[in-house]
Amino acid sequence: MIRVLVVDDSEVDRKIISFALNNADGIEIVGTAENPYVAKDLIKVLKPDVITLDIQMPRMNGLTFLSKIMEYHPLPVIIVSSYSPKNSVNTLRALRLGALDTISKPGLEYNLHEFSSLLVRTIRGASEAKISSPEKNGNPEFPQKAGRFSTSISAADLDSKVIAIGASTGGTRALEYVLKQLPSQLPAILIVQHLPESFTNSFAKRLNTHSDLQIAEATDGETVKPGHVYIAPGNKHMVLEKRLSKYYVKITAGERVHYQRPSVDVLFNSVAELKGLEA
């Protein structure tokens, strides 16, 4: 049984989250807390396996509490919050502090049924994660930089090959770490990173400031070039297309795949169809 603690200042949202999880096999709500101070005591007593955490709360916000959880009681934490351009920076920071995933509350990206299904799947996945204290991994907000990788790729390969990467929401820190190490002389890199619509542009800009590669949110019809990284926009699928001898990215608003848009499967399938062994 997966034991979950819900931390949210809204009584309505606590009930919605609890209802979604209590109806799922193998998941039990062991407690709810209206603020981090109550949650701190419940963590010690109830010993939950996973915590759902809102960001915007009075007295102590979710980011401050998240940093304390990771320092003193490392646990899998899922951010369940309302997304908007205003709080996108905060949610990205939560991921860098150690949150495994973020889910929008129902009504913005998902209806109640979609929210419930996604939350259950996310909780089950998070319960298997191994969380360590920041002291073991350095500053949680700034992944340590190892020596940069060097490559010797021919000009022909730079133009003909493509690298495709997919990551769930909790993979933002890993993706940031990887891109910091890569040299500029690489084939084009296409990335699907599961993030809400208002986050991907600011995420791409942040990555670009710490990399030798040119990183940006992809735009429809854009030519794919070596040394460039294209991040799929939130809430849009990205596929690779070929016109004459050049490759382009196409941005579409197709159906969600496994509750995700953008979908890693959609990108990977398009790359495999066009590039085959060159991908």
Secondary structure as GFF3:
##gff-version 3
##sequence-region A 1 279
A	DSSP	beta_strand	2	7	.	.	.	ID=ss1
A	DSSP	alpha_helix	11	22	.	.	.	ID=ss2
A	DSSP	beta_strand	27	33	.	.	.	ID=ss3
A	DSSP	alpha_helix	36	46	.	.	.	ID=ss4
A	DSSP	beta_strand	50	53	.	.	.	ID=ss5
A	DSSP	alpha_helix	62	72	.	.	.	ID=ss6
A	DSSP	beta_strand	77	81	.	.	.	ID=ss7
A	DSSP	alpha_helix	88	97	.	.	.	ID=ss8
A	DSSP	beta_strand	101	104	.	.	.	ID=ss9
A	DSSP	alpha_helix	112	126	.	.	.	ID=ss10
A	DSSP	three_ten_helix	134	136	.	.	.	ID=ss11
A	DSSP	alpha_helix	155	160	.	.	.	ID=ss12
A	DSSP	beta_strand	162	167	.	.	.	ID=ss13
A	DSSP	three_ten_helix	169	171	.	.	.	ID=ss14
A	DSSP	alpha_helix	172	181	.	.	.	ID=ss15
A	DSSP	beta_strand	188	193	.	.	.	ID=ss16
A	DSSP	alpha_helix	200	208	.	.	.	ID=ss17
A	DSSP	beta_strand	214	217	.	.	.	ID=ss18
A	DSSP	beta_strand	228	231	.	.	.	ID=ss19
A	DSSP	beta_strand	237	243	.	.	.	ID=ss20
A	DSSP	beta_strand	246	252	.	.	.	ID=ss21
A	DSSP	alpha_helix	264	275	.	.	.	ID=ss22
A	DSSP	three_ten_helix	276	278	.	.	.	ID=ss23
###
